[in-house]
Amino acid sequence: MADLKITLVKSTNSANKNHVATVKALGLNKIGHSVTHKDNDAIRGMVHKVAHLVTCEEV
């Protein structure tokens, strides 16, 4: 399994509260902050839910 590098590129201000919670659960705090997670279905689903706020790339 590969890793996913997830970066927050847009602000969570005025975002749906469920999307804000998903971003926090991914471990992202500020714009430009990046985290690495194992590639699995749960993480892919979270990224898909907030795809308009983050970018994702395989590492």
C-alpha positions as a Python dict, from the first residue, in 0.01 Angstrom:
ca = {
    (1, 'M'): (0, 0, 0),
    (2, 'A'): (116, 351, -81),
    (3, 'D'): (88, 661, 131),
    (4, 'L'): (-125, 965, 56),
    (5, 'K'): (0, 1319, 111),
    (6, 'I'): (-300, 1539, 189),
    (7, 'T'): (-268, 1919, 192),
    (8, 'L'): (-526, 2176, 301),
    (9, 'V'): (-551, 2439, 24),
    (10, 'K'): (-872, 2625, 111),
    (11, 'S'): (-1005, 2767, 434),
    (12, 'T'): (-1272, 2588, 636),
    (13, 'N'): (-1440, 2922, 717),
    (14, 'S'): (-1807, 2908, 618),
    (15, 'A'): (-1772, 2537, 537),
    (16, 'N'): (-2027, 2277, 641),
    (17, 'K'): (-1963, 2165, 1001),
    (18, 'N'): (-1931, 1803, 885),
    (19, 'H'): (-1659, 1905, 640),
    (20, 'V'): (-1476, 2099, 912),
    (21, 'A'): (-1488, 1790, 1135),
    (22, 'T'): (-1353, 1572, 853),
    (23, 'V'): (-1062, 1810, 792),
    (24, 'K'): (-981, 1804, 1165),
    (25, 'A'): (-1003, 1423, 1170),
    (26, 'L'): (-749, 1411, 888),
    (27, 'G'): (-516, 1612, 1112),
    (28, 'L'): (-513, 1933, 910),
    (29, 'N'): (-510, 2269, 1086),
    (30, 'K'): (-394, 2559, 869),
    (31, 'I'): (-388, 2629, 497),
    (32, 'G'): (-75, 2473, 349),
    (33, 'H'): (-47, 2211, 625),
    (34, 'S'): (23, 1859, 494),
    (35, 'V'): (-15, 1516, 651),
    (36, 'T'): (65, 1165, 532),
    (37, 'H'): (-178, 877, 579),
    (38, 'K'): (-183, 516, 467),
    (39, 'D'): (-390, 464, 154),
    (40, 'N'): (-711, 286, 256),
    (41, 'D'): (-1082, 315, 187),
    (42, 'A'): (-1158, 521, 498),
    (43, 'I'): (-900, 788, 420),
    (44, 'R'): (-1001, 793, 51),
    (45, 'G'): (-1364, 849, 155),
    (46, 'M'): (-1267, 1136, 384),
    (47, 'V'): (-1059, 1298, 109),
    (48, 'H'): (-1346, 1256, -139),
    (49, 'K'): (-1585, 1427, 104),
    (50, 'V'): (-1366, 1738, 134),
    (51, 'A'): (-1205, 1728, -212),
    (52, 'H'): (-1293, 2094, -267),
    (53, 'L'): (-1077, 2191, 33),
    (54, 'V'): (-774, 1961, -4),
    (55, 'T'): (-533, 1821, -258),
    (56, 'C'): (-418, 1462, -248),
    (57, 'E'): (-119, 1291, -407),
    (58, 'E'): (42, 949, -377),
    (59, 'V'): (383, 934, -213),
}
